[in-house]
Amino acid sequence: MAAKDFFTPLGSIIASLMFFWAMFQQYFPYELRSHVEKYSKRLVTLIYPYIQITFHEFTGERFMRSEAYSAIENYLSSKSSTQAKRLKADIVRNSNQSLVLSMDDHEEVSDEFEGIKLWWSLGKNITKSQVSFYPATDEKRYYKLTFHKRYREKVLDSYLASVLKEGKAIKVRNRMRKLYTNNGSMWSHVVFEHPATFQTLAMEPEKKQEIIEDLITFSKAEDFYARIGRAWKRGYLLYGPPGTGKSTMIAAMANLLGYDLYDLELTAVRDNTELRKLLIETSSKSIIVIEDIDCSLDLTGQRTNKKKEKVEDGDENKDPRQKLVKEEREPKNSQVTLSGLLNFIDGLWSACGGERLIVFTTNHIEKLDPALIRKGRMDKHIELSYCSFVAFKALAKNYLHIESHELFERIDELFGEIKMTPADVAEHLMPKTVPGDVEVSLRSLIQGLELAKEEAKVKAEKEAQEQEQEQEVKSEIKMQQNSVKENGDVK
Ligand SMILES: Nc1ncnc2c1ncn2[C@@H]1O[C@H](COP(=O)(O)OP(=O)(O)OP(=O)(O)O)[C@@H](O)[C@H]1O
């Protein structure tokens, strides 16, 4: 059949329908008209038993991008990439700069929820813009959801809620994560792009696995925390000598969970009120870190100022302008107290919705007040220690891409005799030539370990000598005292 033969009768049918509709509107009595409309609607529902819901991209007068729309967009991204024939691609500005695909205009994808079939389509309205002098068009997109009317309640009650939740979760996973630092009572942020992961972290595999499982269990335990009536938070205390990987582990935690990091500098916080303000402003899915807690807060209630200690005799004090900036940053009358911090951990913190981890680090766990680190506040205590042979092997795999080497035996022996931090081991394993030579790096480590062993031996000998001398001096003093006493007795 030729196109002309098809369209000619169709055109006249449409024209007749429009004619009857106009006549109906003009001459049909109003009371009867509402009845006819009601029955015609019922007829349409019978023939077309589907419900459609539209989600517009922009809502309200201020043309804010609708949250529901962007959640649906994220939710549909994985379905679109497998089902849609025409796709749009965009780079998401997350830490991986990954490519995200979504369906193109007028495409349709299907979905299934508890046995219900649903269809999503992306539509577009084009309007002429009135604002510009130049001819311009405005495109407004919308998602349309279609499903059978018999599932109305299930879709409205459960399906849409799950779509929005999943869509928001995808958005959080794809977002660019941030590292916040406080300057006084204000947070400022930069993009968080630390490459550390648990794979690159050198520590005993069982211990590493335990921490990973603990973190993942926590991140999925929203319902559990709600059921037992506890705030969804968990405290970690990382302790160990400098250079054993405390900061590296925090970065690995943030990367594992996809959380933001808040690096809270307590010495720059004026008082408990400021502390409270800062903490209320933290978002969910975040890790709040207080490094070197023993230096940041005097556990008797008086604060010390670690930065001040470090630069006491430095150049910073000589420049009056820098001194002023420093004083502004570290006000002298700071009064953050241990009890203020504990209140935050126990009380106020609980009022903020969403999951949060709080991590304290210290080089001296023995200096910390037991109240601060009891379970419930710091739930998990993790010791990061000197490099073991197992941890070294993880570093060697990472840095040198080797799992065994003839020099490993000697290194294992030396690790049994001398302590070295993973930071120092890592430094020896850094490439010394271009391209990196494995043997040169391993020999550098052996040399470093032997040197450290020698130094430790000299130090031990010196200490023993000093102790001996001290002992000699003590016994000499005692002898003198005894002879003075004896002389006195004789007189
Ligand atoms: N366990 C580890 N695994 C892998 N790399 C490590 C480890 N420990 C330390 N490093 C390396 O050493 C460097 C210093 O480590 P890091 O800053 O994490 O130590 P730290 O314990 O936080 O030290 P500090 O107490 O002085 O802050 C890191 O950049 C990292 O490359």
The ligand as an SDF file (V2000), in Angstrom:
LIG
                    3D

 31 33  0  0  0  0  0  0  0  0999 V2000
   51.9540    0.0120   56.7330 N   0  0  0  0  0  0  0  0  0  0  0  0
   52.3400    0.7090   55.6640 C   0  0  0  0  0  0  0  0  0  0  0  0
   52.1100    0.2520   54.4240 N   0  0  0  0  0  0  0  0  0  0  0  0
   52.4950    0.9340   53.3450 C   0  0  0  0  0  0  0  0  0  0  0  0
   53.1510    2.0980   53.3920 N   0  0  0  0  0  0  0  0  0  0  0  0
   53.4370    2.6090   54.6080 C   0  0  0  0  0  0  0  0  0  0  0  0
   53.0240    1.9420   55.8020 C   0  0  0  0  0  0  0  0  0  0  0  0
   53.4310    2.6670   56.8440 N   0  0  0  0  0  0  0  0  0  0  0  0
   54.0340    3.7410   56.3560 C   0  0  0  0  0  0  0  0  0  0  0  0
   54.0490    3.7230   55.0140 N   0  0  0  0  0  0  0  0  0  0  0  0
   54.6530    4.7280   54.1280 C   0  0  0  0  0  0  0  0  0  0  0  0
   55.3030    5.6700   54.9770 O   0  0  0  0  0  0  0  0  0  0  0  0
   54.8000    6.9820   54.8080 C   0  0  0  0  0  0  0  0  0  0  0  0
   54.4800    7.5800   56.1750 C   0  0  0  0  0  0  0  0  0  0  0  0
   53.4300    6.8390   56.7770 O   0  0  0  0  0  0  0  0  0  0  0  0
   52.2360    7.5040   57.6230 P   0  0  0  0  0  0  0  0  0  0  0  0
   52.2480    8.9820   57.4790 O   0  0  0  0  0  0  0  0  0  0  0  0
   50.9930    6.7970   57.2860 O   0  0  0  0  0  0  0  0  0  0  0  0
   52.6890    7.1150   59.0850 O   0  0  0  0  0  0  0  0  0  0  0  0
   52.0720    7.5980   60.4540 P   0  0  0  0  0  0  0  0  0  0  0  0
   52.0510    6.4010   61.3370 O   0  0  0  0  0  0  0  0  0  0  0  0
   50.7830    8.2850   60.2340 O   0  0  0  0  0  0  0  0  0  0  0  0
   53.1450    8.6080   60.9780 O   0  0  0  0  0  0  0  0  0  0  0  0
   52.9510    9.8140   62.0240 P   0  0  0  0  0  0  0  0  0  0  0  0
   52.6150    9.2140   63.3400 O   0  0  0  0  0  0  0  0  0  0  0  0
   54.2870   10.4810   62.0190 O   0  0  0  0  0  0  0  0  0  0  0  0
   51.8710   10.6900   61.4720 O   0  0  0  0  0  0  0  0  0  0  0  0
   53.5750    6.8620   53.9530 C   0  0  0  0  0  0  0  0  0  0  0  0
   53.5960    7.8180   52.9400 O   0  0  0  0  0  0  0  0  0  0  0  0
   53.6280    5.4780   53.3600 C   0  0  0  0  0  0  0  0  0  0  0  0
   54.0910    5.5650   52.0420 O   0  0  0  0  0  0  0  0  0  0  0  0
  1  2  1  0
  2  3  1  0
  2  7  2  0
  3  4  2  0
  4  5  1  0
  5  6  2  0
  6  7  1  0
  6 10  1  0
  7  8  1  0
  8  9  2  0
  9 10  1  0
 10 11  1  0
 11 12  1  0
 11 30  1  0
 12 13  1  0
 13 14  1  0
 13 28  1  0
 14 15  1  0
 15 16  1  0
 16 17  2  0
 16 18  1  0
 16 19  1  0
 19 20  1  0
 20 21  2  0
 20 22  1  0
 20 23  1  0
 23 24  1  0
 24 25  2  0
 24 26  1  0
 24 27  1  0
 28 29  1  0
 28 30  1  0
 30 31  1  0
M  END
$$$$
